Amino acid sequence: MTWIPSKPPRQEGRVFAVTGGNAGLGYFAAEQLAGTGGRVVLASRSRDRAKQAMRAIRAVHPDADLGFVELDLSSLRSVRSAAAELRAEPRLDGLVLNAGMVAGSTRRHTTAEGNELVFGTNYLGHFALTALVWPSLLASPVARVVGLGSFVTHMVRLAADDLQSERRYGFFRAYGFSKHAIQGFALELARRIDATGRGAASLIAQPGFAIDGLSDPRPGVLDPKEYPFQRLLAPIAQGKNRGAAPIVRALLDPEARNGELFGPGDPLTLTGWPVRRIPAASSASPAFGELLWRRSEEWTGTEFIV
């Protein structure tokens, strides 16, 4: 079939959770999912910002079925509480691992559990959340997990023995490691699903060069006029509404397969509607995936049996 981003298949009766669904890419993914008739749960730190996002979604889709779960990915205690609420949903068909830090300090900081803050927030919290809601996902015949990858994995060289930046810290380096980890986790989960014959799928979505200044305005959520100089990047960038399209395709395309990655169609400008792409070889390495899984269980204290 030809995937048309503006006309995703209807999803009545299904439930999707989007971490960071109150802003940016997560917001637009949630909005697009809400338009399919499915229930969308926004998992985010701020109840107030989630309420604003819900109002904005309902301004576009008045009948949207929306929910909220408080989630701070930098706190494993919060992750466990959010997972319990998600397990209380009548069903769970899809989980989008979107939220994370995209800016931060020039100095290394740690979470309450002692993990490096960027890596812990962007990746380890998502690993634990997925592990804890996995039984609910397996109960769905169409369950999918979609990790938000990034082209930065082609720019930051992976140091698998320094994922928590203990030897050397730089925010961009730590961010790149977190995205290598999200992609490595998604692909390792896909391999383990294949090995067990489970009826689920794990995929990756890369948004390309998606920025606020080129996005569709959403009152209370995003005003592109606040980023006037970003308009100059129009030849090589796109709005976050278009950047969310690979997420939605990875989650809903009936022809998408376990372990696939969807990203923007133009590989030079990192823009365009979603097509199948190839992940960075380092992220895709089975050896890295096995190591990452083992260390993730140790760092989060969370066993993940597929």
N, C-alpha and C positions, 0 to 999 in steps of 0.2 A: 504494500500500500504506500501511497505518497503521504508523508506526514505534513499536515497543515497546522502550523502553530496556533492559528486563530480558531481552529475547530478541533480541539482534542476530543476524544471519545467521552461519552457521558459516563458518570461514575456514581450514580445514585446508589445509596446503601453502603458505600465504602467509606472508610475513615483513614485520613492521612494526618500525620504529625509533621510539622516543619519547625525545626529549631531556628530561632532568630526570625520568626515569621512576622515580626512587627516592623521590620525596616529592610531597606535595600533589596537585594536579590531574594531574600526570604519572603519579604512582603509580596513582591510581584509573583513569586511562585505560588504563595498562598492564595492570592487573588485569582490567578489563572485556574488553580485547582478548584476554588469555590465556584467558579463558573461552570464546572462540569456536573454540579449537583451533589458532589460528595461532601462529607463532613470534614472540615479542616481544623485541626487543633494547633494553635499558635503556642509554641513553647519558648518562653523568653523570660528575661529577668524582671522586666517592669510590667506590672499589671496595667498601669496607666497608659503606657505606650502601646500595649496590646489592645486596649480598648479603643484608642485612636485608630489603630490599624483596622480593627473590626468595623468601625464606623466608615472608614474609607472603602473597605471591601464592599460593605452593604450599599454604599452609594453607587457602586458599579453593578453589584449583584444583590438586589434587595432581599432575595429569599435565601441568601447564603446561610448555611448551617455551620456555625463557628464555635470553637471552644478555646479555653486558655489553660495552660499549665505553667506554673512558675518554675523556671529552670535557670540556674546559674552553673554553667558548665565548668567553671573553675573550682567548684565545690562538689566533691563526690557525695557528700551528704545531701546536697540539693538534687544531684542526679538521681540518687536512690529514691528520694521523695517524688520527683517528677515521674520516674519510671512506674512507681506504684499507682499514680493517677492515670497514666496512660494504659496500664493493664486493667484499670477499672472501666475503660471505654468498652462498649459492647463488642467491638472488634477493632483490629488494627491491620490495615492493608498496605500501608506505605509509611516509611520513615525517611525524611530528608535531613541529612546531617549538614546543615548550612551555617549555623551561627559560628561566630569566632571573632577574634581580634584581628583587625587589619591595620592597626597603628598601635604604637606602644613606646615604651621607654628605651633609652639607649643603654640602660643597665639591666642586668638579669634580675628578675623577680620570681618568686615561687608562690604556688598555691598553698592553701592551708595544709595540704597533705605533703608538701615539700617538693612537688613537681614543678619544672620550669613553667612559668605562667602561660606563655604563648602556646607551647606544645600541649600543656595540660588542658587549656581551655579549648583550643581548636581541634584537638584530637583525642586525648585520653578521656575527657568527659563524654565524647561521642562513642568511644569504644565501650565504656561502661554502660551507657544508656542503651546501646544496641543489644548488648549481652543481656541486660535485665528485662527488656521487652521482647526478646527473641521468642519465648514461648507463645506470646500473643500473635506475633507475626506469623509463626508457623501454623497457627490455626486458620489463617486465610489461604485459600487456594491460589491467590494471585499476589502474594506478599512480595514487596520490593523494598530494598534499602538503597538509597542514592546518596553517595558521598560527594561533597562539593570539592572537586579538585581545582587545579590551577595550572596555567601555563608556566608559572614560576618554577615548577618542577623541572623545566627544561633550562632554567637559568641558574638555579642554586644547586650546586653539586652535593649529592647526598653523602653524609658522613654517618653511616649506620651505627658506628660506635660512639657517637656524640650527639644523639638525638635530643638530649636535654641541655645541650650547649654548656656543658660543664667545663670543657677545655677553652672554649672561645665563644663569646656572645656578641651578636648583632641582631637587631630586630628582624631585618630582612632575611637573614640566615635562619633565625628561629622560625619565622613564618614559612619559609620554604620547606624546612624540615617537617612542620606540621602538615603541609599539603602533600609532601611525599608520603607521610604516614597515613593520611586519609585515603590516598589512592592505593597505597600498599595494603591497607586494611581491607578496603572494598574488594580488591582483587584476590586477596587471600581468603576472604569470606566466600567469594564466588567459587574458588577452587574447592573449599571445604563443602560447599553446597553440592557441587558436582560429585564429590567423593561419597556423599551420603545419600544422594538421590532425592534430596528434599525438593519440594515444589515451591521454591522461593528463588529470588534473584537478587544479586548485588551488582550495582552499576555505579559509574562515575559520570558526573556532569561538570564540564568546564565552561564558565560563563564568558570567556574571552575578556576583552578590554571593555568592561561595563562600568559606566560612571554615572554619578547622580545628575550632573549638569545636562545630560542628554536624555534623561528619563522622562516619562510622562508624569506630570504633576499630580500629587495626591494630597489634598488638604489634611493637615495635621500629621502627615507622614513624610512627605518629600516635596520641596519647592526647588525646581531646577534653577530658578532665578538667583538662588543663594550661591550659585557656582558659575558666575558669568564667564569666567575665563576658560572653563571646561568646554565651552562651545567651540573653542578653537581646535579642539581635538576631534571634531566631527568626522574628518576624513579617515581616522584610524580607530575610532571608538564607537560605542553604541550605548543606549540607555540600559538601565538595569531591568526594565521591562522586557527587553529583547535578550538580555543576559540570562534571564530566568527561563527562557525557552528550552535550553538543553536539560534543565532540571525536570521540567514537566514532561518532556519527551522520554527521558530515561525512566520516569516513574510510570507513564501511561501507555507508551507505544506498545501495542500488542505484539509487534514483531521484534521488539528489543529483546536481546538475549543476555543471559547471565554473564557478567564479566565485561560487558561492552562499555565504552566511553563515548559520550556525546559532547561535541563542542561546536564552536562557530564554524560556518562553512568556508569563510575566507581565511586561510592559514597565514596570510601575510599581514592583514590588518587585525586579525582576531575578532572579526565581526561576522554578522550574518546568521541566518537561521541554522538550527542544529543539524549536524550530520555526524556519522561515526568517525572517530578519531583514534589515534594510537597513543597510549600513555608513555611517559618517559620510561626508558628501559630499566632504570634503577628502581623506580616505584613498582614496576611490574615483576621484578625478580622474585621467583618463588622462595629463594633463600632469604631475601629481605622480609618477605611476608611471614615466613615461619618464625624468624627472629623477632620481628615486631610483635607478633601475636603473643609469643611467650613473655616478652618484656612487658607488654601492655597488661597482661594478667597480673604480673608482679607489681607493677607500678600502681594499679588501681585496686588491687586486692579483689578482683572480680574474675571468677572462672567463666569462660565462654565456651560452652559445649554446643557445637552445631548439630 
